[in-house]
Amino acid sequence: MTMSAWGRVGVSLTAVAVVAGVAGCQGGDSGSKKAGGSSVTEVLTAAYEKTAAAKSAKVSMTMSMPQGMAGAAGGGDMEMSGVMGWDPMVMDMTMTGSMMQAEPDAPDEIRMLWVKNAMYMDMGAEAAKDMDGKRWMKLDLAAAAEASGDPAAMKELTGGMENMNQDPAQQLALLLDSPNVKHVGSEKVDGVEARHYKGTLTVDEMLESNEGLDVLSAKERKDLLATVEKSGIKGYDTEVWVNEDDYPVKMIVGMDTPQGEVKISANYSDYGAKASVETPPAADTVDLFEMLGGLGEESGAGADGSGI
């Protein structure tokens, strides 16, 4: 594989790290939406119920990550737009942004599909020249974890995949678990009047709220908490704007890290939009982890003199 192809692989892994970073800001369905109570929780509970029932929406998202953060290369912004669904999780989005330009051979944009618990990335015609004419790259993180023989890694990846898309219903559930959620006023978002709410969660509170992490043992959860705290992340700030139809039209999740602020801003529209995503043709797809495994075997064979 040529150096330019390796560069595109690096861009792909950076994109995966960004999407996985979104998962770190996710919460699960806590099952206790604080029905009754204050008008704030009543509004957010109604928004949660309608959003969960819609199961899909169009989304335009921007992720800003500081320089020096793992998976963020030189830092910068990543824009994603398209359609996404939850229950089941699917995604058809196009990704652009300055973070992709860290590698000179990176395409200007990458189309990303999430279907059947795997991510597929259209790396473009130039990349296809280095991949036997195949322009789609498949990244199956669960399969990679299973092949690694590390049960804990597999649990974390498969559990985290339930939260890997920026599901607005789960974000509302997470905000409802904030002990200090409050209404901060009304303002227009994309020309529509919306009610603005915000709240914060510590890392520990986020982990307690996230049912996607229930697959972890007590020790694994403790280790994960220690890892996140070691990274310097103290907690998460979440804001949501809810329109008169009780749908969230904008969400912002932010967290401070030693490298700087990580910020994810998403605008939602067209709830219930069709979100049917199909797997790319196998003849046009290369499995990244199978490819890397094959290269590793070739390298090992060359080392003992039997492969060349």
Rosetta blueprint (number, residue, H / E / L):
1 M L
2 T L
3 M H
4 S H
5 A H
6 W H
7 G H
8 R H
9 V H
10 G H
11 V H
12 S H
13 L H
14 T H
15 A H
16 V H
17 A H
18 V H
19 V H
20 A H
21 G H
22 V H
23 A H
24 G H
25 C L
26 Q L
27 G L
28 G L
29 D L
30 S L
31 G L
32 S L
33 K L
34 K L
35 A L
36 G L
37 G L
38 S L
39 S H
40 V H
41 T H
42 E H
43 V H
44 L H
45 T H
46 A H
47 A H
48 Y H
49 E H
50 K H
51 T H
52 A H
53 A H
54 A H
55 K L
56 S E
57 A E
58 K E
59 V E
60 S E
61 M E
62 T E
63 M E
64 S E
65 M E
66 P L
67 Q L
68 G L
69 M L
70 A L
71 G L
72 A L
73 A L
74 G L
75 G L
76 G E
77 D E
78 M E
79 E E
80 M E
81 S E
82 G E
83 V E
84 M E
85 G E
86 W L
87 D L
88 P L
89 M L
90 V E
91 M E
92 D E
93 M E
94 T E
95 M E
96 T E
97 G L
98 S H
99 M H
100 M H
101 Q H
102 A H
103 E L
104 P L
105 D L
106 A L
107 P L
108 D L
109 E L
110 I E
111 R E
112 M E
113 L E
114 W E
115 V E
116 K L
117 N L
118 A E
119 M E
120 Y E
121 M E
122 D E
123 M L
124 G H
125 A H
126 E H
127 A H
128 A H
129 K L
130 D L
131 M L
132 D L
133 G L
134 K L
135 R L
136 W E
137 M E
138 K E
139 L E
140 D L
141 L H
142 A H
143 A H
144 A H
145 A H
146 E H
147 A H
148 S H
149 G L
150 D L
151 P H
152 A H
153 A H
154 M H
155 K H
156 E H
157 L H
158 T H
159 G H
160 G H
161 M H
162 E L
163 N L
164 M L
165 N L
166 Q L
167 D L
168 P H
169 A H
170 Q H
171 Q H
172 L H
173 A H
174 L H
175 L H
176 L H
177 D L
178 S L
179 P L
180 N L
181 V L
182 K E
183 H E
184 V E
185 G E
186 S E
187 E E
188 K E
189 V E
190 D L
191 G L
192 V E
193 E E
194 A E
195 R E
196 H E
197 Y E
198 K E
199 G E
200 T E
201 L E
202 T E
203 V H
204 D H
205 E H
206 M H
207 L H
208 E H
209 S H
210 N L
211 E H
212 G H
213 L H
214 D L
215 V L
216 L L
217 S L
218 A H
219 K H
220 E H
221 R H
222 K H
223 D H
224 L H
225 L H
226 A H
227 T H
228 V H
229 E H
230 K H
231 S L
232 G L
233 I L
234 K L
235 G E
236 Y E
237 D E
238 T E
239 E E
240 V E
241 W E
242 V E
243 N E
244 E L
245 D L
246 D L
247 Y L
248 P E
249 V E
250 K E
251 M E
252 I E
253 V E
254 G E
255 M E
256 D E
257 T E
258 P L
259 Q L
260 G E
261 E E
262 V E
263 K E
264 I E
265 S E
266 A E
267 N E
268 Y E
269 S E
270 D L
271 Y L
272 G L
273 A L
274 K L
275 A L
276 S L
277 V L
278 E L
279 T L
280 P L
281 P L
282 A H
283 A H
284 D H
285 T E
286 V E
287 D E
288 L H
289 F H
290 E H
291 M H
292 L H
293 G H
294 G H
295 L H
296 G H
297 E H
298 E H
299 S H
300 G H
301 A H
302 G H
303 A H
304 D L
305 G L
306 S L
307 G L
308 I L
